[in-house]
Amino acid sequence: MKLQGISKLAKILTIFIFSGSILAAQETFSQMHNQPVRIEAYFWNSGPLSGANSQVGYHRMEVQGAVSLRLHFDGIDLGQASYITVTSLADGATQTLDAETMLKDKNKSAIFNGSQVEVRLFAMEEETIQVGIVGVEIGEQDFSSHSQCGSTDDRIASNNPAVGRLNAGCTAWLIDNDKVVTAGHCLGGYDGSEILEFNVPMSSSNGSIRYADPKDQYRVIASSIVSIAAGVGNDWGVFEIRPNSQTGRTAHEAQGRTFRISRNHTAANIRITGHGSDSGSANLTQQTHVGPLVNDSGTRVRYQTDTTGGNSGSPVIDDSTNSAIGVHTHGGCSSIGGSNSGTALKNANFWEATQNFSN
């Protein structure tokens, strides 16, 4: 069953009135976090280069002030066996790209930390090769605000290996049969170059995010997406990801952990684990918090568990069993009350997608 996602991030203001008095004003809003990125043209071409099992070309790129860089390639001819490497000068992370991986990755590199990368070209078996760079995605410093339930942010650092970060500004998590779950509103307009990353490092002290090593980055299979974004209780997405181009392993193999999912529970407390916004080095890194269940009615589940922008797509976890019972989609907590909310796996279409979906 293929559902069309509804591109709607409108805020919904709900005011509860009793005996003529306003008891509470709860604003619900989707909890994506749009990391500031700009795309600029960049013109470099290696020209035809020949060699025999050797490095034949080199280019160093620098964009002053960039937090991260992602290269866009064109004019590519890597023959049958030749390849390039891209290496961050900030942390030494390296990606190898040949003709096949270039095609699968839509002629885009992984995301590299820092403002400088080196590109090296290696010609094999006396092939003549050529590579051009036509654009670059430049990550910029992020100074976003955040909110939580009550007067304090009670999230703590977490390292659940089944929980990853989507570069769309959301969280996603692994379930069985090579499937991944997130919020439906996180999946609009995907073209197959989007990345789900695991083992996310701490951000810089000023809050600028850092990306996982290329061996921990996985491309979303756009054609596999089944999703809908129709508000609280009907906002969910299920998809698949490609094996890592460096290791050949799937995320499920590499991470070694998935969530057990359930439609039935007796949860008193809800845990949310995800990559929400924060200040300083914790920004958009994995954190977790447990809070009381407020309401579980129909396809909606509500809880007073701290979340912020970037937590959209996080698993809604029954803390007593560690089973996922839904997906977090909307914020509504404030310093004076309210609750955050998500779509329960009691949603029949959501459940069917997790059970029957295959690419």
Buried (B, 14 or more C-beta within 10 A) or exposed (E): EEBEBBEBEEEEEEEEEEEEEEEBEBBBBBBBBEBEBEEEEBEEEBEEBEBEEEEBBEBEBEBEEBBBBBBBBEBBBBBEBBBBBBBBBBBEBBBBBBBEBBEBBBBBBBBBBBBBBBBBBBBBEEBEBBBBBBBBBBBBEBEBEBBBBBEEBBBEEBEBBBBBBBBBBBBBBBBEEBBBBBBBBBBBEBEBBBBBBBBBBBBBEEBBBBBBBBBBBBBBBBEBBBBBBBBBBBBBBBBBBBBBBBEEEBBBEBBEEBBEBBBEBEBEBBBBBBBBBBBEBBBBBBBBBBBEBBEBEEBBBBBBBBBBBBBBBBBBBBBEEEBBBBBBBBBBBBEEBBBBBBBBBBBEBBBEBBEEBEE
